[in-house]
Amino acid sequence: MENRLKELREAAGWSQGELARRLGVSRQTINAVETDKYDPSLPLALRMAKLFGCAVPEIFVDRWEPEI
């Protein structure tokens, strides 16, 4: 799953630490999400979307397609 978290965070002018503080998680969690080492829980993804004023699919892009 790809994500635009780093792009959105930088556009807001926030460090990883600042975004982590706003979301109530560790800076390491933000780093892991940005580097595709961790997919956030649904509640965390929803908080991210609310914070950035967008929908979850605007942050996280799943390019998986079912086989037909």
PyMOL Python script that loads the backbone (N, CA, C, O; Angstrom):
from pymol import cmd

cmd.read_pdbstr("""\
ATOM      1  N   MET A   1       0.844  -1.165   0.000  1.00  0.00           N
ATOM      2  CA  MET A   1       0.000   0.000   0.000  1.00  0.00           C
ATOM      3  C   MET A   1       0.898   1.238   0.000  1.00  0.00           C
ATOM      4  O   MET A   1       1.809   1.356   0.819  1.00  0.00           O
ATOM      5  N   GLU A   2       0.636   2.131  -0.902  1.00  0.00           N
ATOM      6  CA  GLU A   2       1.391   3.388  -0.973  1.00  0.00           C
ATOM      7  C   GLU A   2       0.679   4.442  -0.138  1.00  0.00           C
ATOM      8  O   GLU A   2      -0.524   4.344   0.106  1.00  0.00           O
ATOM      9  N   ASN A   3       1.425   5.446   0.297  1.00  0.00           N
ATOM     10  CA  ASN A   3       0.773   6.524   1.031  1.00  0.00           C
ATOM     11  C   ASN A   3       1.417   7.871   0.718  1.00  0.00           C
ATOM     12  O   ASN A   3       2.553   7.951   0.251  1.00  0.00           O
ATOM     13  N   ARG A   4       0.653   8.922   0.992  1.00  0.00           N
ATOM     14  CA  ARG A   4       1.088  10.291   0.746  1.00  0.00           C
ATOM     15  C   ARG A   4       1.319  11.039   2.063  1.00  0.00           C
ATOM     16  O   ARG A   4       1.307  12.269   2.091  1.00  0.00           O
ATOM     17  N   LEU A   5       1.527  10.300   3.137  1.00  0.00           N
ATOM     18  CA  LEU A   5       1.628  10.936   4.443  1.00  0.00           C
ATOM     19  C   LEU A   5       2.771  11.946   4.511  1.00  0.00           C
ATOM     20  O   LEU A   5       2.584  13.055   5.010  1.00  0.00           O
ATOM     21  N   LYS A   6       3.942  11.577   4.018  1.00  0.00           N
ATOM     22  CA  LYS A   6       5.080  12.494   4.071  1.00  0.00           C
ATOM     23  C   LYS A   6       4.780  13.766   3.283  1.00  0.00           C
ATOM     24  O   LYS A   6       5.063  14.872   3.745  1.00  0.00           O
ATOM     25  N   GLU A   7       4.212  13.606   2.105  1.00  0.00           N
ATOM     26  CA  GLU A   7       3.857  14.762   1.273  1.00  0.00           C
ATOM     27  C   GLU A   7       2.878  15.691   1.997  1.00  0.00           C
ATOM     28  O   GLU A   7       3.060  16.909   1.988  1.00  0.00           O
ATOM     29  N   LEU A   8       1.858  15.133   2.612  1.00  0.00           N
ATOM     30  CA  LEU A   8       0.864  15.938   3.336  1.00  0.00           C
ATOM     31  C   LEU A   8       1.488  16.592   4.567  1.00  0.00           C
ATOM     32  O   LEU A   8       1.221  17.758   4.860  1.00  0.00           O
ATOM     33  N   ARG A   9       2.316  15.840   5.283  1.00  0.00           N
ATOM     34  CA  ARG A   9       2.972  16.375   6.481  1.00  0.00           C
ATOM     35  C   ARG A   9       3.870  17.549   6.129  1.00  0.00           C
ATOM     36  O   ARG A   9       3.831  18.588   6.788  1.00  0.00           O
ATOM     37  N   GLU A  10       4.682  17.381   5.085  1.00  0.00           N
ATOM     38  CA  GLU A  10       5.601  18.453   4.684  1.00  0.00           C
ATOM     39  C   GLU A  10       4.843  19.673   4.175  1.00  0.00           C
ATOM     40  O   GLU A  10       5.260  20.805   4.418  1.00  0.00           O
ATOM     41  N   ALA A  11       3.735  19.456   3.471  1.00  0.00           N
ATOM     42  CA  ALA A  11       2.918  20.573   2.990  1.00  0.00           C
ATOM     43  C   ALA A  11       2.336  21.366   4.158  1.00  0.00           C
ATOM     44  O   ALA A  11       2.132  22.576   4.054  1.00  0.00           O
ATOM     45  N   ALA A  12       2.071  20.679   5.268  1.00  0.00           N
ATOM     46  CA  ALA A  12       1.559  21.349   6.466  1.00  0.00           C
ATOM     47  C   ALA A  12       2.676  22.031   7.254  1.00  0.00           C
ATOM     48  O   ALA A  12       2.407  22.813   8.166  1.00  0.00           O
ATOM     49  N   GLY A  13       3.940  21.733   6.902  1.00  0.00           N
ATOM     50  CA  GLY A  13       5.072  22.327   7.593  1.00  0.00           C
ATOM     51  C   GLY A  13       5.378  21.674   8.926  1.00  0.00           C
ATOM     52  O   GLY A  13       5.955  22.310   9.807  1.00  0.00           O
ATOM     53  N   TRP A  14       4.998  20.407   9.089  1.00  0.00           N
ATOM     54  CA  TRP A  14       5.191  19.695  10.350  1.00  0.00           C
ATOM     55  C   TRP A  14       6.343  18.714  10.253  1.00  0.00           C
ATOM     56  O   TRP A  14       6.574  18.114   9.203  1.00  0.00           O
ATOM     57  N   SER A  15       7.056  18.553  11.342  1.00  0.00           N
ATOM     58  CA  SER A  15       8.057  17.500  11.464  1.00  0.00           C
ATOM     59  C   SER A  15       7.322  16.195  11.763  1.00  0.00           C
ATOM     60  O   SER A  15       6.125  16.193  12.052  1.00  0.00           O
ATOM     61  N   GLN A  16       8.054  15.092  11.688  1.00  0.00           N
ATOM     62  CA  GLN A  16       7.445  13.816  12.078  1.00  0.00           C
ATOM     63  C   GLN A  16       7.013  13.862  13.536  1.00  0.00           C
ATOM     64  O   GLN A  16       5.964  13.329  13.896  1.00  0.00           O
ATOM     65  N   GLY A  17       7.820  14.496  14.369  1.00  0.00           N
ATOM     66  CA  GLY A  17       7.488  14.609  15.790  1.00  0.00           C
ATOM     67  C   GLY A  17       6.218  15.403  16.027  1.00  0.00           C
ATOM     68  O   GLY A  17       5.403  15.036  16.874  1.00  0.00           O
ATOM     69  N   GLU A  18       6.043  16.489  15.286  1.00  0.00           N
ATOM     70  CA  GLU A  18       4.841  17.312  15.443  1.00  0.00           C
ATOM     71  C   GLU A  18       3.602  16.547  14.995  1.00  0.00           C
ATOM     72  O   GLU A  18       2.571  16.589  15.665  1.00  0.00           O
ATOM     73  N   LEU A  19       3.697  15.850  13.871  1.00  0.00           N
ATOM     74  CA  LEU A  19       2.551  15.065  13.411  1.00  0.00           C
ATOM     75  C   LEU A  19       2.229  13.975  14.422  1.00  0.00           C
ATOM     76  O   LEU A  19       1.062  13.726  14.727  1.00  0.00           O
ATOM     77  N   ALA A  20       3.262  13.329  14.937  1.00  0.00           N
ATOM     78  CA  ALA A  20       3.055  12.288  15.947  1.00  0.00           C
ATOM     79  C   ALA A  20       2.341  12.855  17.168  1.00  0.00           C
ATOM     80  O   ALA A  20       1.412  12.236  17.688  1.00  0.00           O
ATOM     81  N   ARG A  21       2.767  14.023  17.625  1.00  0.00           N
ATOM     82  CA  ARG A  21       2.132  14.651  18.790  1.00  0.00           C
ATOM     83  C   ARG A  21       0.660  14.917  18.516  1.00  0.00           C
ATOM     84  O   ARG A  21      -0.191  14.643  19.362  1.00  0.00           O
ATOM     85  N   ARG A  22       0.358  15.449  17.340  1.00  0.00           N
ATOM     86  CA  ARG A  22      -1.032  15.774  16.990  1.00  0.00           C
ATOM     87  C   ARG A  22      -1.907  14.527  16.898  1.00  0.00           C
ATOM     88  O   ARG A  22      -3.108  14.584  17.160  1.00  0.00           O
ATOM     89  N   LEU A  23      -1.296  13.395  16.522  1.00  0.00           N
ATOM     90  CA  LEU A  23      -2.064  12.154  16.368  1.00  0.00           C
ATOM     91  C   LEU A  23      -2.026  11.260  17.607  1.00  0.00           C
ATOM     92  O   LEU A  23      -2.758  10.274  17.687  1.00  0.00           O
ATOM     93  N   GLY A  24      -1.174  11.606  18.569  1.00  0.00           N
ATOM     94  CA  GLY A  24      -1.083  10.803  19.790  1.00  0.00           C
ATOM     95  C   GLY A  24      -0.341   9.491  19.596  1.00  0.00           C
ATOM     96  O   GLY A  24      -0.665   8.489  20.234  1.00  0.00           O
ATOM     97  N   VAL A  25       0.666   9.496  18.708  1.00  0.00           N
ATOM     98  CA  VAL A  25       1.489   8.311  18.471  1.00  0.00           C
ATOM     99  C   VAL A  25       2.961   8.711  18.573  1.00  0.00           C
ATOM    100  O   VAL A  25       3.276   9.881  18.787  1.00  0.00           O
ATOM    101  N   SER A  26       3.846   7.751  18.422  1.00  0.00           N
ATOM    102  CA  SER A  26       5.277   8.061  18.480  1.00  0.00           C
ATOM    103  C   SER A  26       5.794   8.544  17.127  1.00  0.00           C
ATOM    104  O   SER A  26       5.184   8.294  16.087  1.00  0.00           O
ATOM    105  N   ARG A  27       6.924   9.238  17.162  1.00  0.00           N
ATOM    106  CA  ARG A  27       7.564   9.672  15.917  1.00  0.00           C
ATOM    107  C   ARG A  27       7.978   8.450  15.112  1.00  0.00           C
ATOM    108  O   ARG A  27       7.948   8.472  13.882  1.00  0.00           O
ATOM    109  N   GLN A  28       8.366   7.382  15.806  1.00  0.00           N
ATOM    110  CA  GLN A  28       8.767   6.150  15.126  1.00  0.00           C
ATOM    111  C   GLN A  28       7.606   5.562  14.332  1.00  0.00           C
ATOM    112  O   GLN A  28       7.811   5.000  13.256  1.00  0.00           O
ATOM    113  N   THR A  29       6.390   5.688  14.855  1.00  0.00           N
ATOM    114  CA  THR A  29       5.213   5.203  14.128  1.00  0.00           C
ATOM    115  C   THR A  29       5.031   5.982  12.840  1.00  0.00           C
ATOM    116  O   THR A  29       4.761   5.394  11.792  1.00  0.00           O
ATOM    117  N   ILE A  30       5.176   7.303  12.904  1.00  0.00           N
ATOM    118  CA  ILE A  30       5.038   8.132  11.702  1.00  0.00           C
ATOM    119  C   ILE A  30       6.104   7.757  10.688  1.00  0.00           C
ATOM    120  O   ILE A  30       5.815   7.621   9.499  1.00  0.00           O
ATOM    121  N   ASN A  31       7.335   7.590  11.153  1.00  0.00           N
ATOM    122  CA  ASN A  31       8.417   7.196  10.248  1.00  0.00           C
ATOM    123  C   ASN A  31       8.121   5.851   9.591  1.00  0.00           C
ATOM    124  O   ASN A  31       8.336   5.690   8.390  1.00  0.00           O
ATOM    125  N   ALA A  32       7.634   4.894  10.358  1.00  0.00           N
ATOM    126  CA  ALA A  32       7.343   3.563   9.814  1.00  0.00           C
ATOM    127  C   ALA A  32       6.226   3.623   8.772  1.00  0.00           C
ATOM    128  O   ALA A  32       6.285   2.918   7.765  1.00  0.00           O
ATOM    129  N   VAL A  33       5.215   4.450   9.001  1.00  0.00           N
ATOM    130  CA  VAL A  33       4.138   4.588   8.022  1.00  0.00           C
ATOM    131  C   VAL A  33       4.670   5.247   6.753  1.00  0.00           C
ATOM    132  O   VAL A  33       4.390   4.786   5.647  1.00  0.00           O
ATOM    133  N   GLU A  34       5.437   6.327   6.911  1.00  0.00           N
ATOM    134  CA  GLU A  34       5.963   7.049   5.751  1.00  0.00           C
ATOM    135  C   GLU A  34       6.890   6.193   4.892  1.00  0.00           C
ATOM    136  O   GLU A  34       6.966   6.387   3.678  1.00  0.00           O
ATOM    137  N   THR A  35       7.586   5.260   5.507  1.00  0.00           N
ATOM    138  CA  THR A  35       8.536   4.421   4.768  1.00  0.00           C
ATOM    139  C   THR A  35       7.938   3.063   4.402  1.00  0.00           C
ATOM    140  O   THR A  35       8.664   2.136   4.041  1.00  0.00           O
ATOM    141  N   ASP A  36       6.619   2.952   4.497  1.00  0.00           N
ATOM    142  CA  ASP A  36       5.891   1.729   4.118  1.00  0.00           C
ATOM    143  C   ASP A  36       6.318   0.490   4.897  1.00  0.00           C
ATOM    144  O   ASP A  36       6.243  -0.628   4.388  1.00  0.00           O
ATOM    145  N   LYS A  37       6.769   0.695   6.136  1.00  0.00           N
ATOM    146  CA  LYS A  37       7.135  -0.437   6.981  1.00  0.00           C
ATOM    147  C   LYS A  37       5.994  -0.820   7.922  1.00  0.00           C
ATOM    148  O   LYS A  37       6.057  -1.848   8.597  1.00  0.00           O
ATOM    149  N   TYR A  38       4.961   0.004   7.961  1.00  0.00           N
ATOM    150  CA  TYR A  38       3.840  -0.234   8.870  1.00  0.00           C
ATOM    151  C   TYR A  38       2.582   0.366   8.256  1.00  0.00           C
ATOM    152  O   TYR A  38       2.568   1.526   7.844  1.00  0.00           O
ATOM    153  N   ASP A  39       1.523  -0.444   8.200  1.00  0.00           N
ATOM    154  CA  ASP A  39       0.209   0.057   7.784  1.00  0.00           C
ATOM    155  C   ASP A  39      -0.551   0.420   9.055  1.00  0.00           C
ATOM    156  O   ASP A  39      -0.706  -0.421   9.941  1.00  0.00           O
ATOM    157  N   PRO A  40      -1.027   1.656   9.156  1.00  0.00           N
ATOM    158  CA  PRO A  40      -1.692   2.073  10.385  1.00  0.00           C
ATOM    159  C   PRO A  40      -3.026   1.365  10.586  1.00  0.00           C
ATOM    160  O   PRO A  40      -3.639   0.872   9.639  1.00  0.00           O
ATOM    161  N   SER A  41      -3.454   1.328  11.835  1.00  0.00           N
ATOM    162  CA  SER A  41      -4.775   0.789  12.147  1.00  0.00           C
ATOM    163  C   SER A  41      -5.837   1.691  11.521  1.00  0.00           C
ATOM    164  O   SER A  41      -5.561   2.837  11.168  1.00  0.00           O
ATOM    165  N   LEU A  42      -7.026   1.170  11.391  1.00  0.00           N
ATOM    166  CA  LEU A  42      -8.118   1.972  10.838  1.00  0.00           C
ATOM    167  C   LEU A  42      -8.379   3.220  11.684  1.00  0.00           C
ATOM    168  O   LEU A  42      -8.540   4.300  11.115  1.00  0.00           O
ATOM    169  N   PRO A  43      -8.429   3.123  13.022  1.00  0.00           N
ATOM    170  CA  PRO A  43      -8.638   4.350  13.803  1.00  0.00           C
ATOM    171  C   PRO A  43      -7.556   5.409  13.561  1.00  0.00           C
ATOM    172  O   PRO A  43      -7.861   6.599  13.486  1.00  0.00           O
ATOM    173  N   LEU A  44      -6.289   4.977  13.438  1.00  0.00           N
ATOM    174  CA  LEU A  44      -5.213   5.939  13.184  1.00  0.00           C
ATOM    175  C   LEU A  44      -5.349   6.535  11.790  1.00  0.00           C
ATOM    176  O   LEU A  44      -5.162   7.740  11.618  1.00  0.00           O
ATOM    177  N   ALA A  45      -5.669   5.722  10.796  1.00  0.00           N
ATOM    178  CA  ALA A  45      -5.864   6.232   9.432  1.00  0.00           C
ATOM    179  C   ALA A  45      -7.001   7.253   9.398  1.00  0.00           C
ATOM    180  O   ALA A  45      -6.909   8.263   8.701  1.00  0.00           O
ATOM    181  N   LEU A  46      -8.067   6.993  10.144  1.00  0.00           N
ATOM    182  CA  LEU A  46      -9.189   7.931  10.201  1.00  0.00           C
ATOM    183  C   LEU A  46      -8.779   9.241  10.871  1.00  0.00           C
ATOM    184  O   LEU A  46      -9.197  10.314  10.435  1.00  0.00           O
ATOM    185  N   ARG A  47      -7.964   9.166  11.929  1.00  0.00           N
ATOM    186  CA  ARG A  47      -7.476  10.389  12.586  1.00  0.00           C
ATOM    187  C   ARG A  47      -6.592  11.187  11.641  1.00  0.00           C
ATOM    188  O   ARG A  47      -6.663  12.416  11.608  1.00  0.00           O
ATOM    189  N   MET A  48      -5.755  10.487  10.868  1.00  0.00           N
ATOM    190  CA  MET A  48      -4.903  11.175   9.889  1.00  0.00           C
ATOM    191  C   MET A  48      -5.766  11.904   8.861  1.00  0.00           C
ATOM    192  O   MET A  48      -5.519  13.070   8.552  1.00  0.00           O
ATOM    193  N   ALA A  49      -6.761  11.226   8.342  1.00  0.00           N
ATOM    194  CA  ALA A  49      -7.636  11.833   7.342  1.00  0.00           C
ATOM    195  C   ALA A  49      -8.348  13.057   7.917  1.00  0.00           C
ATOM    196  O   ALA A  49      -8.451  14.089   7.254  1.00  0.00           O
ATOM    197  N   LYS A  50      -8.829  12.940   9.132  1.00  0.00           N
ATOM    198  CA  LYS A  50      -9.518  14.070   9.762  1.00  0.00           C
ATOM    199  C   LYS A  50      -8.558  15.233   9.959  1.00  0.00           C
ATOM    200  O   LYS A  50      -8.921  16.382   9.706  1.00  0.00           O
ATOM    201  N   LEU A  51      -7.346  14.952  10.404  1.00  0.00           N
ATOM    202  CA  LEU A  51      -6.351  15.994  10.635  1.00  0.00           C
ATOM    203  C   LEU A  51      -6.013  16.739   9.348  1.00  0.00           C
ATOM    204  O   LEU A  51      -5.867  17.961   9.355  1.00  0.00           O
ATOM    205  N   PHE A  52      -5.889  16.004   8.241  1.00  0.00           N
ATOM    206  CA  PHE A  52      -5.530  16.633   6.966  1.00  0.00           C
ATOM    207  C   PHE A  52      -6.756  17.081   6.155  1.00  0.00           C
ATOM    208  O   PHE A  52      -6.610  17.651   5.073  1.00  0.00           O
ATOM    209  N   GLY A  53      -7.954  16.825   6.675  1.00  0.00           N
ATOM    210  CA  GLY A  53      -9.169  17.284   5.996  1.00  0.00           C
ATOM    211  C   GLY A  53      -9.422  16.577   4.670  1.00  0.00           C
ATOM    212  O   GLY A  53      -9.849  17.195   3.694  1.00  0.00           O
ATOM    213  N   CYS A  54      -9.155  15.279   4.649  1.00  0.00           N
ATOM    214  CA  CYS A  54      -9.372  14.518   3.414  1.00  0.00           C
ATOM    215  C   CYS A  54      -9.883  13.121   3.774  1.00  0.00           C
ATOM    216  O   CYS A  54     -10.042  12.788   4.948  1.00  0.00           O
ATOM    217  N   ALA A  55     -10.131  12.325   2.756  1.00  0.00           N
ATOM    218  CA  ALA A  55     -10.584  10.950   2.960  1.00  0.00           C
ATOM    219  C   ALA A  55      -9.381  10.010   3.057  1.00  0.00           C
ATOM    220  O   ALA A  55      -8.315  10.298   2.514  1.00  0.00           O
ATOM    221  N   VAL A  56      -9.559   8.903   3.741  1.00  0.00           N
ATOM    222  CA  VAL A  56      -8.483   7.920   3.895  1.00  0.00           C
ATOM    223  C   VAL A  56      -7.882   7.514   2.543  1.00  0.00           C
ATOM    224  O   VAL A  56      -6.658   7.442   2.430  1.00  0.00           O
ATOM    225  N   PRO A  57      -8.710   7.242   1.498  1.00  0.00           N
ATOM    226  CA  PRO A  57      -8.106   6.857   0.209  1.00  0.00           C
ATOM    227  C   PRO A  57      -7.274   7.956  -0.455  1.00  0.00           C
ATOM    228  O   PRO A  57      -6.539   7.681  -1.404  1.00  0.00           O
ATOM    229  N   GLU A  58      -7.378   9.180   0.024  1.00  0.00           N
ATOM    230  CA  GLU A  58      -6.531  10.249  -0.499  1.00  0.00           C
ATOM    231  C   GLU A  58      -5.138  10.199   0.126  1.00  0.00           C
ATOM    232  O   GLU A  58      -4.199  10.795  -0.400  1.00  0.00           O
ATOM    233  N   ILE A  59      -5.003   9.496   1.238  1.00  0.00           N
ATOM    234  CA  ILE A  59      -3.715   9.343   1.909  1.00  0.00           C
ATOM    235  C   ILE A  59      -3.093   7.991   1.560  1.00  0.00           C
ATOM    236  O   ILE A  59      -1.902   7.897   1.263  1.00  0.00           O
ATOM    237  N   PHE A  60      -3.921   6.951   1.602  1.00  0.00           N
ATOM    238  CA  PHE A  60      -3.444   5.581   1.397  1.00  0.00           C
ATOM    239  C   PHE A  60      -4.024   5.024   0.105  1.00  0.00           C
ATOM    240  O   PHE A  60      -5.240   5.000  -0.085  1.00  0.00           O
ATOM    241  N   VAL A  61      -3.136   4.575  -0.782  1.00  0.00           N
ATOM    242  CA  VAL A  61      -3.546   4.082  -2.090  1.00  0.00           C
ATOM    243  C   VAL A  61      -3.229   2.593  -2.189  1.00  0.00           C
ATOM    244  O   VAL A  61      -2.068   2.188  -2.118  1.00  0.00           O
ATOM    245  N   ASP A  62      -4.250   1.804  -2.350  1.00  0.00           N
ATOM    246  CA  ASP A  62      -4.085   0.362  -2.498  1.00  0.00           C
ATOM    247  C   ASP A  62      -4.258   0.027  -3.977  1.00  0.00           C
ATOM    248  O   ASP A  62      -5.359   0.130  -4.517  1.00  0.00           O
ATOM    249  N   ARG A  63      -3.195  -0.365  -4.613  1.00  0.00           N
ATOM    250  CA  ARG A  63      -3.248  -0.653  -6.049  1.00  0.00           C
ATOM    251  C   ARG A  63      -3.589  -2.120  -6.348  1.00  0.00           C
ATOM    252  O   ARG A  63      -3.493  -2.555  -7.495  1.00  0.00           O
ATOM    253  N   TRP A  64      -3.982  -2.872  -5.333  1.00  0.00           N
ATOM    254  CA  TRP A  64      -4.346  -4.263  -5.532  1.00  0.00           C
ATOM    255  C   TRP A  64      -5.597  -4.356  -6.386  1.00  0.00           C
ATOM    256  O   TRP A  64      -6.549  -3.598  -6.203  1.00  0.00           O
ATOM    257  N   GLU A  65      -5.584  -5.283  -7.307  1.00  0.00           N
ATOM    258  CA  GLU A  65      -6.743  -5.551  -8.158  1.00  0.00           C
ATOM    259  C   GLU A  65      -7.081  -7.035  -8.058  1.00  0.00           C
ATOM    260  O   GLU A  65      -6.184  -7.875  -8.131  1.00  0.00           O
ATOM    261  N   PRO A  66      -8.350  -7.369  -7.895  1.00  0.00           N
ATOM    262  CA  PRO A  66      -8.704  -8.792  -7.821  1.00  0.00           C
ATOM    263  C   PRO A  66      -8.530  -9.467  -9.180  1.00  0.00           C
ATOM    264  O   PRO A  66      -8.719  -8.859 -10.234  1.00  0.00           O
ATOM    265  N   GLU A  67      -8.165 -10.735  -9.112  1.00  0.00           N
ATOM    266  CA  GLU A  67      -8.066 -11.511 -10.347  1.00  0.00           C
ATOM    267  C   GLU A  67      -9.461 -11.922 -10.765  1.00  0.00           C
ATOM    268  O   GLU A  67     -10.279 -12.330  -9.941  1.00  0.00           O
ATOM    269  N   ILE A  68      -9.718 -11.809 -12.046  1.00  0.00           N
ATOM    270  CA  ILE A  68     -11.047 -12.162 -12.553  1.00  0.00           C
ATOM    271  C   ILE A  68     -10.951 -13.400 -13.423  1.00  0.00           C
ATOM    272  O   ILE A  68     -11.962 -13.864 -13.950  1.00  0.00           O
TER     273      ILE A  68
END
""", "prot")
cmd.dss("prot")
cmd.show_as("cartoon", "prot")
cmd.util.cbc("prot")
cmd.orient("prot")
